[in-house]
Amino acid sequence: MEIKEKVKIPGLDTSVKTLVILDRKDANALGVNPLDRVVLSKGRKKITCVVDVDDGTLVDSGEIVISNEVVKVLNVKEGDAVDVSRRGELISKKYIRKKIDGGVLNYKEYYEIVKDIVQRNLNDLELTSFIISMYIRGMAIQESANLSMAMVNVGDKLSFGKRVVDKHSIGGIPGDKTTILVVPIMTSLGYTMPKTSSRAITDPAGTADREEVMFNVDLKLNKIKKIVKKTGGCMTWGGSLTLSPADDLIINIERPLRIDSVLLPSILSKKKAVGSKYVVIDIPTGPEAKVKSIREAAELYSKFKRIGWKMGMDIVGASTFAYQPLGHAIGPALEAREALENLMNPSTPDLVAKATGLSAMLISHIEHIPFKKARERAMDALISGRAYKKFVEIARAQGAKVLDPKKIAVGAHKKDIAVRASGYVNYISNRTIVTVAKIAGAPFDKGAGVYIHKKLGDRVSRGDTLMTVYSNSASRLDEAVSSSSGAFKIGRKPKLPKDVLLKRFAR
Amino acid sequence: MEIKEKVKIPGLDTSVKTLVILDRKDANALGVNPLDRVVLSKGRKKITCVVDVDDGTLVDSGEIVISNEVVKVLNVKEGDAVDVSRRGELISKKYIRKKIDGGVLNYKEYYEIVKDIVQRNLNDLELTSFIISMYIRGMAIQESANLSMAMVNVGDKLSFGKRVVDKHSIGGIPGDKTTILVVPIMTSLGYTMPKTSSRAITDPAGTADREEVMFNVDLKLNKIKKIVKKTGGCMTWGGSLTLSPADDLIINIERPLRIDSVLLPSILSKKKAVGSKYVVIDIPTGPEAKVKSIREAAELYSKFKRIGWKMGMDIVGASTFAYQPLGHAIGPALEAREALENLMNPSTPDLVAKATGLSAMLISHIEHIPFKKARERAMDALISGRAYKKFVEIARAQGAKVLDPKKIAVGAHKKDIAVRASGYVNYISNRTIVTVAKIAGAPFDKGAGVYIHKKLGDRVSRGDTLMTVYSNSASRLDEAVSSSSGAFKIGRKPKLPKDVLLKRFAR
């Protein structure tokens, strides 16, 4: 059953992006009810749309109102004729229901769901139910691998040979700009590192948010291929790519809900899709990080290792110290500046130690050499300036915007926060600092954020500046500053946590 | 922080009903990001809206685009000034997260969530996560009572004294038009029965869908009060009422997802809100019903009983025979016709037995008389015509449309389905019949549905009509008919299920 309708275009920008409104008579003729789906076609172009039904106020029989998204996809204008037919039930909805009800899904079932996510056949309610059920029900190793491979196979795939390396931090430490150092270190040493990153979900800045301050991160797949072939690496945003395209659609729902339900498949599918063979997983560990203990980190690492293995990837990993922000800067522009400064002149101890340490884990594993020796190679790449040179080469290939740290624009408004009593910095609340940076406007306001002047163990005197808050909104700045109490704990005597900076896990 | 903006009204009918679009500069000044909420106010009118941010293509600084819903609530016109301020975080989002994470919520926490559902502060993603987490995590008795009372107290409440009775079927049997007989039976016997019903969720017809064929069911609260005071009862749709108003908002999300997560609170809050004291719960039981065994029905009844008790209601209940549709008719108009015919002349055995049986359970419990005697009273009310007289009185008070069964319009197209081999009807698939009726267009197409000519145990000869399918859409009719195989199983020898028509549970 198919009917012809004349399109009407009132300029609808709806949240259900692909909405059509049918006259009730036509809806009955097609046999569709509100919330059913119809397929509109014009020549070879097709799109699935959500139906709303009207009783003669908006459309007459023979007419169909279409939203702007539909106009764009079908490339039609007012009065054009389109074919409209009813779409059958999606099999993927059954599989989502199976997951909700506690079932275990196989590869084919995940493939159907992921395909329908990417083709926008599933609406936000269906996608949300899937995400929440994944979050609550969880997934075993094989199931995670099934979902991960489904996410990979629904999208495009890249391939750059055997020595393709990658890195991922599971997050939870503010100010982690390590990737911006690791990519040039590894590529300057001859490895291939096609690094795609995401934007912030629950943090004040994701790696793509930081990088975007300095160069373009929103690149097409062909451009990425060219850049990686030429320079050996790239630093791009994974979201607009057709590599594991379901990932960002899922994140779009997860972000406002503050849910992180497909953590491992989301990460590993992106790595697999760019053709990575060796991946280092960074698991920040601390009282306010996502992962609280080295034991918990080891368990998580083991899952990465096992799922990755089923996907044909070789994974190493470490628990890293997350009792305080990494370096001093939190927020896209502030962090970009700090990363750049350290590429030019490695000077922030924890940042340099972490970047060279993670790089060395990959090198040591691939080359079968001791970690210590591998670390020397990474450090040498950084100190010699070869990594910086490589960074500039990649950044230029990606259309560099600002590569002078002094010219990176930070928030127009700023306020210093001073310490009230003298003593030692014994605790820094990552969570409070994240809240302050987010209230200040990060990551959407790129100049917003926090600069930490004192770190764990530092001696402070009454009146010293502990941190400076930046924002481009005066009102947000005020609110952020007033939310900053509890960010630092000052004690009379120094008291440092015993955890190590980098705890490598045995393979 | 509050800024003044001039409204622009392009005629946006968005799915996120209360959407505003701000210029990026203004958004930064307010300190809001996309998906944040702002409060718009004009005089004493206020509304919470979802923010989208634009870079100068749709709005300039000082302007705000508002969707039609916002226009309506604030009663503004193009160019009017409104005050815009940022809204703080909702505490209810924390409680939803607590439920997702497996926590148990108290009354206050549910109250916050329900209040924010009703005030439209929670968006569809948040509401979906709440519903799915309730479905997966479940609720203990006290928690269900907490949610139920929160649902009651967020809305309006009615009160009609002590002898207020109610009835609810948990559904799962097609063609259940019992309520249309029970209300007039009970009210003709002097009880008060302010019955509100819902529209179909997963069935071809809900009681409100059936009733709407004969009289108006969409009444205002004041009108209901008047009608109940005058006639002793009513038969209305609960959805547009402000009685437990969260219920239908939740159902709007549940329906497309085919999830039924707040079954008991949804039912009991509606009963409590109309002031019901005695409630009979009908639990249809059969191989294709929601409830498969009498044991399972007894467990469900026990939950109703205990939650109801905590809410100050006295509940009786029964498992009822659901191995085949009730009566012959499935679909709003067909069912209305059958109910009406039985009020005028009680002739459909299972329908009459069920309606008088459920009525008798209430009577026996309230009056402390034996069930058998109570049933005689109910039967007498029906056979004497007093119940029919009462029905007409209530229907007229509700603006009767059609009260002559012959004048009830059923689907314009129909098709008979004949039996291929002679024998006995040994099985009827409720699920297949529901599917056929829904494909035919029920409940949206009121005339669509199925009429069953043969029931369990009937002897059939090759060529006899088993059922007739009705629809107002020729294409839907064809599709429905082609989905009807497997609706009946015919055997050489008769084979009847042993379950009883009405299994009353001990109090």
Interface residues (C-beta under 8 A of the other chain):
Chain A: M1 P10 G11 L12 D13 T14 S15 V16 L19 N28 A29 L30 G31 N33 P34 L35 R97 I100 G102 N123 D124 L125 E126 T128 S129 I132 S133 Y135 I136 R137 I253 R255 P256 L257 R258 I259 I439 G441 F444 D445 N472 S473 A474 S475 R476 E479
Chain B: M1 P10 G11 L12 D13 T14 S15 V16 L19 N28 A29 L30 G31 N33 P34 L35 R97 I100 G102 N123 D124 L125 E126 T128 S129 I132 S133 Y135 I136 R137 I253 R255 P256 L257 R258 I259 I439 G441 F444 D445 N472 S473 S475 R476 E479
